[in-house]
């Protein structure tokens, strides 16, 4: 399951970088690459959101990570 956590975290970080670009430069990289609200870009936005929701579970699992005590 660690690979899924790492994949979800990577996707959320990429999404966060996209939001940074939107906030600072008003440049949406996903829309630029895939089209403004095309079905592919909507899938990307949905995946980022789902991964973000999944990573909320890290709060409950963070004490169970070996080597963090």
Biopython code that builds the backbone (N, CA, C, O; Angstrom):
import numpy as np
from Bio.PDB.StructureBuilder import StructureBuilder

atoms = [
    (1, "UNK", "N", (0.813, -1.193, 0.000)),
    (1, "UNK", "CA", (0.000, 0.000, 0.000)),
    (1, "UNK", "C", (0.862, 1.263, 0.000)),
    (1, "UNK", "O", (0.378, 2.357, -0.290)),
    (2, "UNK", "N", (2.152, 1.095, 0.331)),
    (2, "UNK", "CA", (3.027, 2.264, 0.358)),
    (2, "UNK", "C", (3.172, 2.881, -1.032)),
    (2, "UNK", "O", (3.277, 4.102, -1.156)),
    (3, "UNK", "N", (3.178, 2.053, -2.077)),
    (3, "UNK", "CA", (3.301, 2.591, -3.438)),
    (3, "UNK", "C", (2.102, 3.477, -3.762)),
    (3, "UNK", "O", (2.242, 4.488, -4.451)),
    (4, "UNK", "N", (0.917, 3.099, -3.264)),
    (4, "UNK", "CA", (-0.276, 3.907, -3.524)),
    (4, "UNK", "C", (-0.190, 5.241, -2.781)),
    (4, "UNK", "O", (-0.572, 6.280, -3.319)),
    (5, "UNK", "N", (0.309, 5.209, -1.550)),
    (5, "UNK", "CA", (0.504, 6.451, -0.796)),
    (5, "UNK", "C", (1.476, 7.369, -1.526)),
    (5, "UNK", "O", (1.235, 8.570, -1.649)),
    (6, "UNK", "N", (2.574, 6.798, -2.008)),
    (6, "UNK", "CA", (3.573, 7.607, -2.716)),
    (6, "UNK", "C", (3.024, 8.158, -4.030)),
    (6, "UNK", "O", (3.292, 9.306, -4.384)),
    (7, "UNK", "N", (2.262, 7.346, -4.748)),
    (7, "UNK", "CA", (1.665, 7.804, -6.003)),
    (7, "UNK", "C", (0.658, 8.920, -5.742)),
    (7, "UNK", "O", (0.655, 9.938, -6.434)),
    (8, "UNK", "N", (-0.196, 8.722, -4.741)),
    (8, "UNK", "CA", (-1.190, 9.749, -4.408)),
    (8, "UNK", "C", (-0.507, 11.036, -3.972)),
    (8, "UNK", "O", (-0.933, 12.127, -4.350)),
    (9, "UNK", "N", (0.551, 10.911, -3.176)),
    (9, "UNK", "CA", (1.266, 12.102, -2.724)),
    (9, "UNK", "C", (1.914, 12.830, -3.895)),
    (9, "UNK", "O", (1.903, 14.060, -3.937)),
    (10, "UNK", "N", (2.474, 12.092, -4.841)),
    (10, "UNK", "CA", (3.080, 12.706, -6.023)),
    (10, "UNK", "C", (2.040, 13.454, -6.848)),
    (10, "UNK", "O", (2.294, 14.569, -7.304)),
    (11, "UNK", "N", (0.881, 12.852, -7.039)),
    (11, "UNK", "CA", (-0.185, 13.496, -7.805)),
    (11, "UNK", "C", (-0.665, 14.762, -7.104)),
    (11, "UNK", "O", (-0.910, 15.776, -7.758)),
    (12, "UNK", "N", (-0.802, 14.714, -5.785)),
    (12, "UNK", "CA", (-1.246, 15.894, -5.037)),
    (12, "UNK", "C", (-0.194, 16.998, -5.091)),
    (12, "UNK", "O", (-0.545, 18.174, -5.187)),
    (13, "UNK", "N", (1.083, 16.643, -5.031)),
    (13, "UNK", "CA", (2.145, 17.652, -5.134)),
    (13, "UNK", "C", (2.118, 18.316, -6.508)),
    (13, "UNK", "O", (2.269, 19.534, -6.610)),
    (14, "UNK", "N", (1.929, 17.530, -7.561)),
    (14, "UNK", "CA", (1.825, 18.107, -8.907)),
    (14, "UNK", "C", (0.614, 19.040, -8.983)),
    (14, "UNK", "O", (0.694, 20.118, -9.572)),
    (15, "UNK", "N", (-0.497, 18.627, -8.392)),
    (15, "UNK", "CA", (-1.680, 19.485, -8.349)),
    (15, "UNK", "C", (-1.417, 20.765, -7.581)),
    (15, "UNK", "O", (-1.875, 21.838, -7.975)),
    (16, "UNK", "N", (-0.681, 20.655, -6.483)),
    (16, "UNK", "CA", (-0.356, 21.843, -5.696)),
    (16, "UNK", "C", (0.532, 22.805, -6.484)),
    (16, "UNK", "O", (0.368, 24.022, -6.401)),
    (17, "UNK", "N", (1.467, 22.256, -7.244)),
    (17, "UNK", "CA", (2.311, 23.113, -8.093)),
    (17, "UNK", "C", (1.484, 23.807, -9.168)),
    (17, "UNK", "O", (1.747, 24.961, -9.507)),
    (18, "UNK", "N", (0.489, 23.110, -9.704)),
    (18, "UNK", "CA", (-0.402, 23.738, -10.677)),
    (18, "UNK", "C", (-1.162, 24.899, -10.034)),
    (18, "UNK", "O", (-1.294, 25.967, -10.631)),
    (19, "UNK", "N", (-1.662, 24.682, -8.805)),
    (19, "UNK", "CA", (-2.368, 25.760, -8.114)),
    (19, "UNK", "C", (-1.433, 26.924, -7.781)),
    (19, "UNK", "O", (-1.859, 28.079, -7.779)),
    (20, "UNK", "N", (-0.170, 26.627, -7.503)),
    (20, "UNK", "CA", (0.811, 27.691, -7.280)),
    (20, "UNK", "C", (0.963, 28.545, -8.533)),
    (20, "UNK", "O", (1.008, 29.773, -8.461)),
    (21, "UNK", "N", (1.041, 27.877, -9.684)),
    (21, "UNK", "CA", (1.133, 28.615, -10.953)),
    (21, "UNK", "C", (-0.120, 29.454, -11.195)),
    (21, "UNK", "O", (-0.032, 30.589, -11.664)),
    (22, "UNK", "N", (-1.276, 28.898, -10.877)),
    (22, "UNK", "CA", (-2.526, 29.644, -11.047)),
    (22, "UNK", "C", (-2.533, 30.858, -10.126)),
    (22, "UNK", "O", (-2.896, 31.956, -10.548)),
    (23, "UNK", "N", (-2.136, 30.667, -8.877)),
    (23, "UNK", "CA", (-2.173, 31.756, -7.902)),
    (23, "UNK", "C", (-1.190, 32.870, -8.190)),
    (23, "UNK", "O", (-1.512, 34.044, -8.006)),
    (24, "UNK", "N", (0.009, 32.517, -8.640)),
    (24, "UNK", "CA", (1.035, 33.542, -8.847)),
    (24, "UNK", "C", (0.970, 34.134, -10.251)),
    (24, "UNK", "O", (1.051, 35.352, -10.416)),
    (25, "UNK", "N", (0.826, 33.288, -11.256)),
    (25, "UNK", "CA", (0.934, 33.746, -12.643)),
    (25, "UNK", "C", (-0.367, 33.678, -13.437)),
    (25, "UNK", "O", (-0.396, 34.046, -14.611)),
    (26, "UNK", "N", (-1.448, 33.210, -12.802)),
    (26, "UNK", "CA", (-2.715, 32.986, -13.506)),
    (26, "UNK", "C", (-2.525, 32.093, -14.724)),
    (26, "UNK", "O", (-3.098, 32.324, -15.788)),
    (27, "UNK", "N", (-1.698, 31.061, -14.534)),
    (27, "UNK", "CA", (-1.384, 30.124, -15.603)),
    (27, "UNK", "C", (-1.755, 28.718, -15.153)),
    (27, "UNK", "O", (-1.144, 28.181, -14.229)),
    (28, "UNK", "N", (-2.740, 28.125, -15.793)),
    (28, "UNK", "CA", (-3.182, 26.770, -15.467)),
    (28, "UNK", "C", (-2.480, 25.805, -16.420)),
    (28, "UNK", "O", (-2.836, 25.707, -17.595)),
    (29, "UNK", "N", (-1.485, 25.098, -15.905)),
    (29, "UNK", "CA", (-0.679, 24.204, -16.727)),
    (29, "UNK", "C", (-1.503, 23.059, -17.295)),
    (29, "UNK", "O", (-1.309, 22.667, -18.446)),
    (30, "UNK", "N", (-2.419, 22.518, -16.504)),
    (30, "UNK", "CA", (-3.258, 21.414, -16.981)),
    (30, "UNK", "C", (-4.123, 21.882, -18.148)),
    (30, "UNK", "O", (-4.219, 21.196, -19.166)),
    (31, "UNK", "N", (-4.743, 23.028, -18.005)),
    (31, "UNK", "CA", (-5.578, 23.559, -19.085)),
    (31, "UNK", "C", (-4.732, 23.888, -20.316)),
    (31, "UNK", "O", (-5.174, 23.692, -21.448)),
    (32, "UNK", "N", (-3.523, 24.383, -20.093)),
    (32, "UNK", "CA", (-2.631, 24.709, -21.204)),
    (32, "UNK", "C", (-2.248, 23.452, -21.982)),
    (32, "UNK", "O", (-2.232, 23.457, -23.213)),
    (33, "UNK", "N", (-1.937, 22.370, -21.255)),
    (33, "UNK", "CA", (-1.484, 21.144, -21.911)),
    (33, "UNK", "C", (-2.621, 20.318, -22.496)),
    (33, "UNK", "O", (-2.468, 19.708, -23.555)),
    (34, "UNK", "N", (-3.773, 20.296, -21.803)),
    (34, "UNK", "CA", (-4.831, 19.363, -22.174)),
    (34, "UNK", "C", (-6.122, 20.025, -22.647)),
    (34, "UNK", "O", (-7.057, 19.336, -23.054)),
    (35, "UNK", "N", (-6.180, 21.327, -22.597)),
    (35, "UNK", "CA", (-7.399, 22.021, -23.008)),
    (35, "UNK", "C", (-8.204, 22.462, -21.804)),
    (35, "UNK", "O", (-8.205, 21.811, -20.759)),
    (36, "UNK", "N", (-8.887, 23.578, -21.972)),
    (36, "UNK", "CA", (-9.659, 24.151, -20.878)),
    (36, "UNK", "C", (-10.914, 23.316, -20.631)),
    (36, "UNK", "O", (-11.858, 23.358, -21.419)),
    (37, "UNK", "N", (-10.918, 22.569, -19.549)),
    (37, "UNK", "CA", (-12.015, 21.704, -19.123)),
    (37, "UNK", "C", (-12.409, 20.677, -20.183)),
    (37, "UNK", "O", (-13.587, 20.371, -20.368)),
    (38, "UNK", "N", (-11.395, 20.152, -20.875)),
    (38, "UNK", "CA", (-11.644, 19.007, -21.751)),
    (38, "UNK", "C", (-11.891, 17.795, -20.861)),
    (38, "UNK", "O", (-11.676, 17.867, -19.651)),
    (39, "UNK", "N", (-12.330, 16.699, -21.430)),
    (39, "UNK", "CA", (-12.613, 15.533, -20.604)),
    (39, "UNK", "C", (-11.333, 14.987, -19.985)),
    (39, "UNK", "O", (-11.371, 14.437, -18.884)),
    (40, "UNK", "N", (-10.190, 15.128, -20.675)),
    (40, "UNK", "CA", (-8.920, 14.646, -20.113)),
    (40, "UNK", "C", (-8.494, 15.517, -18.927)),
    (40, "UNK", "O", (-8.076, 14.996, -17.893)),
    (41, "UNK", "N", (-8.599, 16.832, -19.073)),
    (41, "UNK", "CA", (-8.223, 17.704, -17.959)),
    (41, "UNK", "C", (-9.168, 17.522, -16.777)),
    (41, "UNK", "O", (-8.738, 17.622, -15.628)),
    (42, "UNK", "N", (-10.438, 17.259, -17.036)),
    (42, "UNK", "CA", (-11.374, 17.004, -15.941)),
    (42, "UNK", "C", (-11.011, 15.723, -15.206)),
    (42, "UNK", "O", (-11.173, 15.644, -13.988)),
    (43, "UNK", "N", (-10.523, 14.718, -15.928)),
    (43, "UNK", "CA", (-10.064, 13.483, -15.279)),
    (43, "UNK", "C", (-8.846, 13.775, -14.392)),
    (43, "UNK", "O", (-8.749, 13.266, -13.276)),
    (44, "UNK", "N", (-7.927, 14.590, -14.893)),
    (44, "UNK", "CA", (-6.744, 14.954, -14.107)),
    (44, "UNK", "C", (-7.164, 15.693, -12.837)),
    (44, "UNK", "O", (-6.693, 15.364, -11.749)),
    (45, "UNK", "N", (-8.041, 16.685, -12.965)),
    (45, "UNK", "CA", (-8.507, 17.428, -11.785)),
    (45, "UNK", "C", (-9.205, 16.486, -10.797)),
    (45, "UNK", "O", (-9.036, 16.623, -9.586)),
    (46, "UNK", "N", (-9.977, 15.543, -11.306)),
    (46, "UNK", "CA", (-10.679, 14.590, -10.446)),
    (46, "UNK", "C", (-9.696, 13.687, -9.724)),
    (46, "UNK", "O", (-9.858, 13.427, -8.532)),
    (47, "UNK", "N", (-8.669, 13.200, -10.432)),
    (47, "UNK", "CA", (-7.656, 12.360, -9.797)),
    (47, "UNK", "C", (-6.912, 13.102, -8.696)),
    (47, "UNK", "O", (-6.646, 12.539, -7.634)),
    (48, "UNK", "N", (-6.579, 14.358, -8.945)),
    (48, "UNK", "CA", (-5.895, 15.156, -7.923)),
    (48, "UNK", "C", (-6.788, 15.305, -6.695)),
    (48, "UNK", "O", (-6.325, 15.157, -5.564)),
    (49, "UNK", "N", (-8.063, 15.596, -6.919)),
    (49, "UNK", "CA", (-8.987, 15.738, -5.800)),
    (49, "UNK", "C", (-9.187, 14.451, -5.029)),
    (49, "UNK", "O", (-9.206, 14.464, -3.798)),
    (50, "UNK", "N", (-9.339, 13.336, -5.734)),
    (50, "UNK", "CA", (-9.508, 12.044, -5.067)),
    (50, "UNK", "C", (-8.259, 11.657, -4.280)),
    (50, "UNK", "O", (-8.358, 11.129, -3.173)),
    (51, "UNK", "N", (-7.096, 11.917, -4.848)),
    (51, "UNK", "CA", (-5.861, 11.619, -4.125)),
    (51, "UNK", "C", (-5.736, 12.493, -2.878)),
    (51, "UNK", "O", (-5.277, 12.032, -1.833)),
    (52, "UNK", "N", (-6.141, 13.734, -2.993)),
    (52, "UNK", "CA", (-6.127, 14.609, -1.816)),
    (52, "UNK", "C", (-7.048, 14.105, -0.728)),
    (52, "UNK", "O", (-6.693, 14.123, 0.451)),
    (53, "UNK", "N", (-8.232, 13.654, -1.116)),
    (53, "UNK", "CA", (-9.159, 13.096, -0.128)),
    (53, "UNK", "C", (-8.598, 11.817, 0.481)),
    (53, "UNK", "O", (-8.733, 11.590, 1.683)),
    (54, "UNK", "N", (-7.976, 10.990, -0.335)),
    (54, "UNK", "CA", (-7.375, 9.762, 0.179)),
    (54, "UNK", "C", (-6.277, 10.073, 1.195)),
    (54, "UNK", "O", (-6.162, 9.394, 2.215)),
    (55, "UNK", "N", (-5.477, 11.093, 0.917)),
    (55, "UNK", "CA", (-4.354, 11.409, 1.799)),
    (55, "UNK", "C", (-4.804, 11.949, 3.154)),
    (55, "UNK", "O", (-3.995, 12.036, 4.077)),
    (56, "UNK", "N", (-6.063, 12.310, 3.289)),
    (56, "UNK", "CA", (-6.577, 12.669, 4.609)),
    (56, "UNK", "C", (-6.398, 11.492, 5.566)),
    (56, "UNK", "O", (-6.226, 11.685, 6.770)),
    (57, "UNK", "N", (-6.440, 10.276, 5.027)),
    (57, "UNK", "CA", (-6.276, 9.087, 5.873)),
    (57, "UNK", "C", (-4.875, 8.998, 6.479)),
    (57, "UNK", "O", (-4.666, 8.241, 7.427)),
    (58, "UNK", "N", (-3.921, 9.750, 5.954)),
    (58, "UNK", "CA", (-2.586, 9.745, 6.543)),
    (58, "UNK", "C", (-2.602, 10.246, 7.977)),
    (58, "UNK", "O", (-1.775, 9.825, 8.787)),
    (59, "UNK", "N", (-3.519, 11.128, 8.301)),
    (59, "UNK", "CA", (-3.596, 11.630, 9.673)),
    (59, "UNK", "C", (-3.866, 10.501, 10.653)),
    (59, "UNK", "O", (-3.345, 10.517, 11.768)),
    (60, "UNK", "N", (-4.656, 9.540, 10.266)),
    (60, "UNK", "CA", (-4.943, 8.417, 11.136)),
    (60, "UNK", "C", (-3.857, 7.362, 11.126)),
    (60, "UNK", "O", (-3.741, 6.579, 12.070)),
    (61, "UNK", "N", (-3.053, 7.332, 10.062)),
    (61, "UNK", "CA", (-2.031, 6.294, 9.917)),
    (61, "UNK", "C", (-0.633, 6.775, 10.251)),
    (61, "UNK", "O", (0.293, 5.966, 10.299)),
    (62, "UNK", "N", (-0.453, 8.049, 10.479)),
    (62, "UNK", "CA", (0.894, 8.592, 10.640)),
    (62, "UNK", "C", (1.588, 8.076, 11.901)),
    (62, "UNK", "O", (2.816, 7.991, 11.927)),
    (63, "UNK", "N", (0.843, 7.733, 12.933)),
    (63, "UNK", "CA", (1.435, 7.182, 14.152)),
    (63, "UNK", "C", (1.840, 5.726, 13.964)),
    (63, "UNK", "O", (2.635, 5.205, 14.745)),
    (64, "UNK", "N", (1.312, 5.069, 12.952)),
    (64, "UNK", "CA", (1.617, 3.656, 12.712)),
    (64, "UNK", "C", (2.805, 3.447, 11.784)),
    (64, "UNK", "O", (3.144, 2.305, 11.475)),
    (65, "UNK", "N", (3.440, 4.515, 11.334)),
    (65, "UNK", "CA", (4.569, 4.396, 10.408)),
    (65, "UNK", "C", (5.798, 3.945, 11.193)),
    (65, "UNK", "O", (6.166, 4.585, 12.178)),
    (66, "UNK", "N", (6.434, 2.863, 10.777)),
    (66, "UNK", "CA", (7.636, 2.386, 11.498)),
    (66, "UNK", "C", (8.758, 3.407, 11.450)),
    (66, "UNK", "O", (8.986, 4.048, 10.424)),
    (67, "UNK", "N", (9.446, 3.550, 12.552)),
    (67, "UNK", "CA", (10.609, 4.444, 12.605)),
    (67, "UNK", "C", (10.279, 5.878, 12.923)),
    (67, "UNK", "O", (11.179, 6.717, 12.888)),
    (68, "UNK", "N", (9.040, 6.211, 13.231)),
    (68, "UNK", "CA", (8.691, 7.604, 13.527)),
    (68, "UNK", "C", (8.536, 7.849, 15.008)),
    (68, "UNK", "O", (8.133, 8.940, 15.411)),
    (69, "UNK", "N", (8.848, 6.859, 15.835)),
    (69, "UNK", "CA", (8.656, 7.048, 17.273)),
    (69, "UNK", "C", (9.946, 7.288, 17.983)),
    (69, "UNK", "O", (9.955, 7.466, 19.201)),
]
sb = StructureBuilder()
sb.init_structure("model")
sb.init_model(0)
sb.init_chain("A")
sb.init_seg("    ")
for serial, (resi, resn, name, xyz) in enumerate(atoms, 1):
    if name == "N":
        sb.init_residue(resn, " ", resi, " ")
    sb.init_atom(name, np.array(xyz, "f"), 0.0, 1.0, " ", f" {name:<3s}", serial, name[0])
structure = sb.get_structure()
